Amino acid sequence: MKMNARRIGALLLGTSILAAGVNAPAFAETVKFTILGVGDIYNFADKRGRGGFARLNAVAKSLRENEDNVLYVFDGDMLSPSILSGFDKGQNTIDLTNMVPFDIAVPGNHEFDFGVENFMEKMAASKYPWAAINITNADGSPVAGLGGVMMKDIDGLKVALIPVAQDTTPEVTSSGDLKFGDTVDSAIAAAKQARADGAEFVVAVVQTDSSNDREMIASGAFDVIMSGDDHAYGTYYDGRTAYVETSIDGYFLSPVDITVTIKEKDGRRKIKWVPNFRFIDTASVTPDPESQAMVDKFQAQLDESLNVPLGPTEGPLDSRRNVVRGEESAMGDLIADAMRWATGADIAIANGGGIRADRTYDAGTVLTRRDILTELPFGNSTVVTELPGSQILAAIENGVSKVEKGSGRFPQVSGMAYVYDPSAPAGSRVVSITVGGEPLDLNKVYKVAVNNYILNGGDGYSALGGGKVLVDAANGNLLANDVMNYIEAMGKVTAKVEGRIKTVGQ
């Protein structure tokens, strides 16, 4: 076991005094370590010189080479979605993170986008441990290969890592029969048990939204929380709990230096500590050469097939996360229009969370295959079902039920328009729906184009089930291909925000 000089000296002093038969006086030692957290890292390459695995690996490698005690933790989401992951189901992210392995990795909801079997394969291929205390098999038994609480000895300080997954995972991805316990309750219970088992410092590594983060901070159960999922960057310290929201795609990193002072008297230890938050904008980081060589190889494989032009856009397009999950988007209109065009359906519904590029396009931009596959990286198929108007109403109610939380279920539409009241109770927000300019008939059966994910109940769309499925996933086209074919057939993109989605008063 590694000991620092102060601890060795203190132990020797204590030994000599005890040998003389005198009660040991109080002594103090200092333990220092650094926690680097990252999550929501999808794209293997940088974006305009910022982020990407080569820069992330450079930072992690430098910390490990130059500092004694480093905990490198991953808080969820890398196997999907990205263009390359659409081809290799996330193996590129495993290859790149294996170059500088994590101490612990928590599976995010996107680890299951290609199913449980794929996650198990990728977990087995990882040179680092995956863990989550709140994931079990359907019968409550442990998931093979998936660990739990990890105890670390850092210069004599007992540190517990509490890995926690997102409890909403089954609603938003393909997690099969796996069972997910409550994120916050599971985390707090595990932290308390870890302290009962001797942990002196508790670190949560968690994928969950900011509202759950706040509950965990308020509990006082954790010393440090490293959290992903919100695609934001932030640090916080209230004098008791240090918190880092770990950005997206490794754009911004915050290693947290922890200095712990341990006072011990008569065998009793008292701990005090302070955090120091560093800030690293990875635009200033030189990529790790070995990692960059792998990135360049992946990039070359993609460029040959993806830089194929499809057609220009007459007006601007917007696929930013807050837009596609909260209001009508021209990119959402384009995708929904393509679905309806490809299938001849009366209406089309596209969940905003399936639109992923998080960017804008200026008028006149020539869209490429790369652009569309970046927007639609999940490999979903376009499917068609027949449903009565009453179920369509229920589906749109679901779609707007969590708009204030930026939920991916928000519906982008074609062939229809709706007005809703975001201040009304969830389930009673839709004010009106029209189809083809006429009021929705609750008893009439409509032909509806959606993707296979929400047809199967993803994002809470259970209302889409039970109808007569005309085109299933096995027979439907790849959604991205429908959009690409639509742009080529039209010769250009004319989609624009035109009032398909309105809130009360607009």
C-alpha positions in Angstrom: 0.0 0.0 0.0 1.3 3.4 -0.9 1.8 5.9 2.0 2.9 9.5 1.8 5.8 10.8 3.9 3.6 12.6 6.5 1.6 9.4 7.2 4.8 7.3 7.6 6.2 9.9 9.9 3.1 10.1 12.0 2.9 6.3 12.3 6.5 6.1 13.4 6.0 8.8 15.9 2.9 7.1 17.2 4.8 3.8 17.5 7.6 5.3 19.5 5.3 7.0 21.9 3.1 3.9 22.5 6.3 1.9 23.1 7.1 4.4 26.0 3.7 3.7 27.5 2.3 7.3 26.9 -1.1 8.0 25.3 -0.7 9.0 21.7 -1.2 12.8 21.0 -3.2 14.1 18.1 -1.4 14.2 14.8 -2.5 15.3 11.3 -1.7 14.1 7.8 -2.6 15.3 4.4 -3.9 13.3 1.5 -4.2 14.7 -2.0 -5.9 13.3 -5.0 -7.6 14.4 -8.3 -10.9 13.4 -9.8 -11.4 13.8 -13.5 -14.9 13.1 -14.8 -16.3 12.9 -18.3 -19.6 11.8 -19.9 -21.8 12.3 -22.9 -18.9 11.9 -25.3 -20.2 10.6 -28.6 -18.1 11.9 -31.5 -14.6 10.5 -31.9 -13.3 13.6 -33.5 -13.1 17.2 -32.3 -15.5 19.9 -33.4 -13.9 23.1 -34.6 -10.8 22.2 -32.6 -12.5 21.4 -29.3 -13.3 18.1 -27.6 -13.0 14.6 -29.0 -11.2 11.6 -27.7 -7.7 12.6 -28.7 -7.8 15.7 -26.6 -9.6 13.9 -23.7 -7.0 11.2 -23.7 -4.2 13.8 -23.7 -5.6 15.4 -20.6 -6.2 12.1 -18.8 -2.8 10.7 -19.8 -1.0 13.9 -18.6 -2.8 13.8 -15.2 -1.8 10.1 -14.6 1.8 10.7 -15.7 2.3 13.8 -13.6 0.2 13.3 -10.5 0.2 10.5 -7.9 -3.5 9.9 -7.2 -5.9 10.3 -10.0 -9.5 8.9 -10.3 -10.7 9.0 -13.9 -14.4 8.3 -14.0 -17.0 8.1 -16.8 -20.6 9.1 -16.1 -22.5 7.7 -19.0 -23.2 7.8 -22.8 -20.7 7.0 -25.4 -21.7 4.0 -27.5 -24.3 6.1 -29.3 -25.3 8.2 -31.1 -22.8 9.2 -33.7 -22.3 8.6 -37.4 -19.6 6.0 -36.8 -21.5 4.3 -34.0 -24.3 3.8 -36.6 -21.9 1.5 -38.4 -19.9 -0.1 -35.6 -22.4 0.1 -32.7 -20.0 2.1 -30.6 -16.8 0.0 -30.9 -14.8 3.1 -31.9 -15.5 4.6 -28.4 -14.3 1.4 -26.7 -11.1 1.4 -28.8 -10.3 5.0 -28.0 -11.1 4.9 -24.3 -9.1 1.6 -23.9 -6.0 3.7 -24.8 -6.4 5.6 -21.5 -8.8 3.4 -19.4 -11.2 4.8 -16.8 -11.1 3.7 -13.2 -14.9 3.2 -13.4 -17.5 3.6 -16.0 -21.3 4.0 -15.5 -23.6 2.9 -18.4 -25.7 5.7 -19.7 -29.0 5.3 -21.4 -27.3 5.5 -24.8 -25.2 2.4 -24.0 -28.4 0.4 -24.7 -29.4 2.0 -28.0 -28.3 -1.1 -29.9 -29.7 -3.4 -27.3 -28.5 -5.2 -24.2 -26.5 -7.8 -26.1 -24.4 -5.1 -27.7 -23.7 -3.4 -24.4 -22.6 -6.7 -22.9 -20.2 -7.2 -25.8 -18.8 -3.7 -25.5 -18.5 -4.1 -21.7 -16.5 -7.3 -22.2 -14.2 -5.5 -24.7 -13.4 -2.7 -22.3 -10.1 -2.6 -20.4 -11.8 -0.9 -17.5 -14.7 -1.9 -15.2 -18.3 -0.9 -15.8 -20.6 -0.6 -12.8 -24.0 0.6 -11.6 -25.6 -0.2 -8.3 -29.2 0.2 -9.6 -29.2 -2.1 -12.6 -30.2 -5.8 -12.2 -31.7 -8.5 -14.2 -35.5 -8.7 -14.2 -35.4 -11.2 -11.4 -33.2 -8.9 -9.3 -30.0 -10.9 -9.8 -26.8 -9.1 -10.6 -25.9 -8.4 -14.3 -22.8 -10.5 -15.2 -19.8 -8.3 -15.6 -21.4 -5.2 -14.1 -19.9 -4.1 -10.8 -21.2 -2.1 -7.9 -19.7 0.2 -5.3 -15.9 0.4 -5.6 -13.6 1.1 -2.6 -10.3 2.7 -3.2 -7.4 3.2 -0.8 -5.7 6.5 -1.5 -2.7 6.9 0.8 -4.6 5.3 3.6 -7.9 7.3 2.9 -10.8 5.0 2.2 -12.7 6.4 -0.8 -16.0 4.9 -2.1 -17.1 5.3 -5.7 -20.9 5.0 -6.0 -21.8 4.3 -9.7 -25.5 5.1 -10.5 -27.4 4.8 -13.8 -30.4 6.7 -15.0 -33.7 5.2 -13.8 -35.6 6.4 -16.9 -33.4 4.4 -19.2 -36.1 1.8 -20.1 -38.3 4.7 -21.3 -35.8 6.1 -23.7 -33.8 3.2 -25.1 -33.7 -0.5 -25.7 -32.6 -1.9 -22.3 -34.6 -5.1 -22.7 -35.5 -6.9 -19.4 -33.0 -5.1 -17.3 -34.4 -3.5 -14.2 -33.4 0.1 -13.1 -33.8 1.1 -9.5 -34.6 4.7 -8.4 -31.5 6.8 -9.2 -31.6 9.1 -6.2 -32.8 6.7 -3.5 -30.3 4.0 -4.7 -27.4 6.5 -4.6 -28.2 7.8 -1.1 -28.7 4.3 0.3 -25.4 3.1 -1.2 -23.5 6.1 0.1 -24.8 5.5 3.6 -23.9 1.8 3.4 -20.4 2.7 2.1 -19.8 4.9 5.1 -21.1 2.2 7.4 -18.5 -0.1 5.7 -15.7 2.3 6.5 -15.6 4.8 3.6 -14.2 8.2 4.7 -14.9 10.0 1.4 -17.8 9.2 -1.0 -17.8 10.1 -4.7 -21.0 9.6 -6.8 -20.5 8.9 -10.5 -24.0 9.3 -11.9 -25.9 9.8 -15.1 -29.0 11.8 -14.3 -30.7 15.1 -14.9 -30.0 18.3 -12.9 -33.2 17.9 -10.8 -31.9 14.6 -9.4 -28.5 16.1 -9.0 -30.0 18.8 -6.8 -31.7 16.1 -4.6 -28.4 14.3 -4.2 -26.6 17.4 -3.2 -29.3 18.3 -0.7 -29.0 14.9 0.9 -25.5 15.6 2.2 -24.7 11.9 1.5 -21.8 12.6 -0.9 -18.6 14.5 -0.8 -18.3 14.8 -4.6 -20.8 14.2 -7.4 -19.6 13.8 -11.0 -22.7 13.9 -13.2 -23.6 13.6 -16.9 -26.7 13.6 -19.0 -27.5 17.3 -19.2 -25.0 18.1 -21.9 -23.9 21.2 -19.9 -20.8 22.2 -18.0 -20.9 23.5 -14.5 -19.2 23.3 -11.1 -20.7 23.9 -7.6 -19.6 23.7 -4.0 -21.8 24.5 -1.0 -19.2 23.9 1.7 -20.2 20.2 2.0 -20.6 18.7 -1.5 -18.5 19.5 -4.6 -20.3 18.9 -7.9 -19.3 18.8 -11.6 -21.6 18.6 -14.6 -19.2 17.1 -17.1 -20.0 18.9 -20.4 -20.5 17.1 -23.7 -18.0 15.5 -26.1 -15.1 16.4 -23.8 -15.3 20.1 -24.7 -14.7 21.4 -21.2 -13.0 19.4 -18.4 -12.8 20.1 -14.7 -10.3 18.0 -12.8 -11.1 18.5 -9.1 -8.1 18.5 -6.8 -9.1 17.3 -3.3 -6.9 18.1 -0.3 -7.9 16.0 2.8 -6.6 16.8 6.2 -6.9 13.8 8.6 -6.5 14.4 12.3 -6.2 11.4 14.5 -6.2 11.0 18.2 -6.4 7.8 20.2 -7.4 5.9 17.1 -10.2 8.2 16.1 -9.9 10.0 12.7 -11.5 13.3 11.8 -11.5 14.5 8.2 -11.6 17.9 6.7 -11.2 18.7 3.0 -11.4 21.4 0.4 -11.9 21.2 -3.4 -10.1 23.1 -6.1 -11.8 23.1 -9.4 -9.6 23.4 -12.5 -11.0 24.5 -15.8 -9.7 23.1 -19.1 -11.0 24.3 -22.4 -9.8 21.5 -24.7 -9.4 23.9 -27.5 -6.1 24.7 -25.8 -5.1 21.0 -25.5 -2.7 19.3 -27.9 -4.2 16.0 -29.0 -2.6 12.8 -27.9 -0.6 11.6 -31.0 -1.5 7.9 -30.6 -5.2 8.6 -30.2 -5.2 11.1 -33.0 -3.8 8.5 -35.4 -6.7 6.3 -34.6 -9.1 9.2 -35.0 -7.6 10.0 -38.4 -8.1 6.4 -39.4 -11.8 6.5 -38.5 -12.2 9.8 -40.2 -10.8 8.6 -43.4 -13.2 5.6 -43.4 -16.1 7.9 -43.1 -15.1 10.7 -45.5 -15.2 8.6 -48.6 -18.8 7.6 -48.2 -20.3 10.5 -46.4 -19.2 13.7 -48.2 -21.9 13.2 -50.9 -24.0 16.3 -51.6 -27.8 15.9 -51.5 -29.2 19.4 -52.1 -29.2 23.0 -50.8 -31.5 24.4 -48.2 -33.4 27.6 -49.2 -33.8 28.8 -45.7 -32.0 28.2 -42.4 -32.4 24.9 -40.5 -32.1 24.5 -36.7 -31.5 21.2 -34.9 -30.3 22.6 -31.6 -31.3 20.4 -28.7 -33.5 23.1 -27.0 -35.3 23.8 -30.2 -36.2 20.3 -31.4 -37.3 19.4 -27.9 -39.5 22.5 -27.3 -40.8 24.1 -30.5 -41.3 23.7 -34.2 -38.0 23.2 -36.0 -37.4 23.5 -39.7 -35.1 20.4 -39.4 -38.0 18.6 -37.6 -40.4 19.6 -40.4 -37.9 18.3 -43.0 -37.6 14.9 -41.3 -41.4 14.5 -40.7 -42.2 15.6 -44.2 -39.8 13.0 -45.6 -41.4 10.3 -43.5 -44.8 11.2 -44.8 -43.5 11.5 -48.4 -41.9 8.1 -48.3 -44.9 6.3 -46.9 -48.0 8.1 -48.1 -49.2 8.5 -44.5 -51.7 11.1 -43.5 -49.5 12.4 -40.7 -45.9 11.8 -39.4 -44.6 12.2 -35.9 -40.9 12.4 -35.1 -39.6 12.6 -31.6 -37.3 15.5 -31.1 -34.8 13.4 -29.1 -34.0 11.4 -32.2 -32.6 14.6 -33.9 -29.1 14.8 -32.7 -26.7 17.1 -34.5 -27.4 20.1 -32.2 -26.5 22.8 -34.8 -27.8 25.3 -37.2 -27.5 25.5 -41.0 -27.4 28.8 -42.9 -29.6 29.3 -45.9 -27.8 28.0 -49.0 -26.0 25.2 -47.2 -25.6 22.1 -49.3 -26.6 19.2 -47.1 -24.6 16.0 -47.4 -25.2 12.4 -46.4 -23.0 13.1 -43.4 -25.3 15.9 -42.2 -28.4 13.7 -42.3 -26.7 10.7 -40.6 -25.4 13.1 -38.0 -28.9 14.3 -37.4 -30.4 10.8 -37.4 -27.6 8.5 -36.0 -29.8 5.8 -34.3 -30.5 3.6 -37.3 -34.2 3.7 -36.8 -36.7 2.6 -39.4 -39.7 4.5 -40.7 -42.8 2.4 -39.9 -46.5 3.0 -40.5 -49.5 2.2 -38.3 -53.3 2.9 -38.4 -54.7 4.6 -35.4 -57.9 6.4 -34.4 -57.7 10.1 -33.6 -58.1 9.5 -29.9 -54.8 7.7 -29.8 -53.1 10.4 -31.9 -54.4 12.9 -29.3 -52.9 10.8 -26.5 -49.6 10.5 -28.4 -49.3 14.3 -28.7 -50.3 14.7 -25.1 -47.4 12.4 -24.2 -45.1 14.4 -26.5 -45.7 17.7 -24.7 -46.0 16.2 -21.2 -42.4 17.0 -20.2 -41.5 19.9 -22.5 -40.4 21.9 -19.5 -37.7 19.3 -18.8 -36.4 19.3 -22.4 -37.6 15.7 -22.9 -36.8 14.0 -26.2 -40.4 12.9 -26.6 -41.4 16.4 -27.9 -43.2 15.8 -31.3 -42.1 17.3 -34.6 -44.9 16.7 -37.1 -46.0 16.7 -40.7 -49.6 16.7 -42.2 -50.9 18.1 -38.9 -50.7 21.0 -36.5 -51.3 21.4 -32.8 -51.7 24.0 -30.2 -50.8 23.3 -26.5 -50.7 25.0 -23.2 -47.4 24.3 -21.4 -48.7 25.6 -18.1 -51.6 23.1 -18.0 -51.2 19.7 -16.2 -49.4 17.0 -18.1 -52.0 14.9 -19.9 -54.3 17.9 -20.5 -52.1 20.3 -22.4 -53.3 19.9 -26.0 -55.8 22.6 -26.9 -56.4 21.7 -30.6 -55.1 19.4 -33.4 -55.8 19.7 -37.1 -55.0 17.1 -39.8 -54.9 18.4 -43.3 -56.5 21.6 -42.1 -59.5 19.9 -40.5 -60.1 19.2 -36.8 -58.8 15.9 -35.6 -61.7 13.3 -35.6 -61.2 11.2 -32.5 -63.1 8.3 -34.1 -61.5 8.4 -37.6 -58.7 6.1 -38.4 -55.5 7.8 -39.8 -52.4 6.4 -41.3 -49.5 7.5 -39.1 -45.7 7.3 -40.0 -43.4 7.2 -37.0 -40.0 5.6 -36.3 -39.9 2.0 -34.9 -38.5 3.2 -31.5 -41.6 5.3 -30.6 -44.0 2.8 -32.2 -42.6 0.3 -29.6 -43.4 2.7 -26.8 -40.1 4.5 -26.6 -40.1 8.0 -25.0 -43.4 7.1 -23.4 -45.3 6.7 -26.7 -47.5 3.8 -25.5 -50.5 5.4 -27.3 -48.9 4.5 -30.6 -49.3 0.8 -29.9 -52.3 -1.4 -30.5 -53.0 -0.2 -34.1 -52.8 -2.1 -37.3 -49.2 -2.0 -38.3 -48.9 -1.6 -42.1 -45.1 -1.3 -42.3 -43.0 -2.8 -39.5 -39.3 -2.3 -38.7 -38.3 -5.3 -40.8 -39.9 -3.9 -43.9 -39.5 -0.2 -43.3 -36.7 2.0 -44.8 -33.9 3.4 -42.7 -35.3 6.8 -41.6 -32.1 8.6 -42.6 -32.3 7.1 -46.1 -35.9 8.3 -46.4 -34.7 11.9 -45.6 -31.8 11.6 -48.0 -34.0 10.3 -50.8 -36.5 13.0 -50.2 -33.9 15.8 -50.5 -32.6 14.4 -53.7 -36.1 13.9 -55.2 -37.1 17.5 -54.3 -33.7 18.9 -55.5 -33.6 21.2 -52.5 -34.9 21.7 -49.0 -37.8 24.2 -48.6 -38.7 23.4 -45.0 -39.4 26.4 -42.8 -41.1 27.1 -39.5 -44.7 27.7 -40.5 -46.9 27.3 -37.5 -47.3 23.6 -37.2 -46.7 23.8 -33.5 -47.9 26.7 -31.3 -48.4 27.4 -27.7 -51.5 29.2 -26.4 -51.4 32.8 -27.3 -49.1 32.5 -30.3 
